[in-house]
């Protein structure tokens, strides 16, 4: 795993990421994205179906030259940042 902090541009279809431009390269999402969520920690324990907030997305991307990575993207202000990668 490599921790990075690089702004990315994300294209969405039906609420899911489908393509990104990151570090000057175009990547297409090449698997089913997984929504990364967090549950508020200050909720009463009696709540059985606590609301979740999207904290980011994890998915595999493939570049035009065939290079493939798994990336985590997280919200950053009004945009998105690639936070981690795996090769």
C-alpha positions as CSV (number, residue, x, y, z in Angstrom):
1,X,0.0,0.0,0.0
2,X,1.2,3.5,-0.9
3,X,-0.3,6.4,0.9
4,X,-0.7,9.4,-1.5
5,X,-2.5,12.7,-1.3
6,X,-3.2,13.7,-4.9
7,X,-6.2,15.5,-6.2
8,X,-8.1,13.6,-8.8
9,X,-11.0,14.3,-11.2
10,X,-13.8,11.8,-11.0
11,X,-16.6,11.0,-13.5
12,X,-19.7,9.4,-12.1
13,X,-22.5,7.3,-13.6
14,X,-25.6,6.4,-11.5
15,X,-23.8,7.6,-8.3
16,X,-20.7,5.4,-8.8
17,X,-17.2,6.4,-10.1
18,X,-16.5,5.2,-13.6
19,X,-13.4,7.1,-14.7
20,X,-10.6,9.3,-13.1
21,X,-7.8,11.5,-14.2
22,X,-5.0,11.3,-11.7
23,X,-1.4,12.4,-12.0
24,X,-1.9,13.4,-15.6
25,X,-3.2,10.0,-16.7
26,X,-6.6,8.7,-17.6
27,X,-7.9,5.6,-15.8
28,X,-11.1,3.7,-16.2
29,X,-12.8,1.9,-13.3
30,X,-12.3,-1.8,-14.1
31,X,-14.3,-3.5,-11.4
32,X,-17.3,-2.8,-9.1
33,X,-16.5,0.1,-6.8
34,X,-17.0,-0.4,-3.0
35,X,-18.4,2.4,-1.0
36,X,-16.3,3.1,2.2
37,X,-18.5,4.1,5.1
38,X,-18.4,5.3,8.6
39,X,-21.0,5.1,11.3
40,X,-21.3,8.0,13.9
41,X,-19.8,6.8,17.1
42,X,-22.0,8.9,19.4
43,X,-25.2,7.1,18.6
44,X,-27.1,5.2,21.3
45,X,-26.4,1.5,21.3
46,X,-30.1,0.7,20.9
47,X,-30.0,1.8,17.3
48,X,-29.8,-1.3,15.3
49,X,-29.6,0.2,11.8
50,X,-27.4,3.2,12.3
51,X,-27.0,5.7,9.4
52,X,-23.8,5.5,7.4
53,X,-21.9,8.3,5.7
54,X,-19.8,7.7,2.6
55,X,-16.2,8.3,3.6
56,X,-14.8,7.3,0.2
57,X,-14.6,4.7,-2.5
58,X,-12.3,1.8,-3.3
59,X,-12.0,0.4,-6.8
60,X,-9.6,-1.0,-9.4
61,X,-8.5,1.3,-12.2
62,X,-6.8,0.5,-15.5
63,X,-4.8,3.0,-17.5
64,X,-4.7,3.1,-21.3
65,X,-1.3,1.2,-21.3
66,X,-2.8,-1.7,-19.2
67,X,-1.4,-0.7,-15.8
68,X,-3.8,-1.6,-13.1
69,X,-4.1,-0.3,-9.5
70,X,-6.5,-0.4,-6.7
71,X,-7.2,3.1,-5.3
72,X,-9.1,4.7,-2.4
73,X,-10.6,8.1,-3.1
74,X,-11.8,10.4,-0.4
75,X,-13.7,13.7,-0.4
76,X,-11.4,16.7,-0.2
77,X,-13.2,20.0,0.0
78,X,-15.4,20.2,-3.1
79,X,-13.5,17.4,-5.0
80,X,-11.7,14.1,-4.5
81,X,-8.2,12.9,-3.6
82,X,-6.5,9.6,-4.2
83,X,-5.6,8.6,-0.6
84,X,-4.1,5.1,-1.1
85,X,-3.0,2.8,-3.9
86,X,-2.2,-0.9,-4.2
87,X,-0.5,-2.5,-7.2
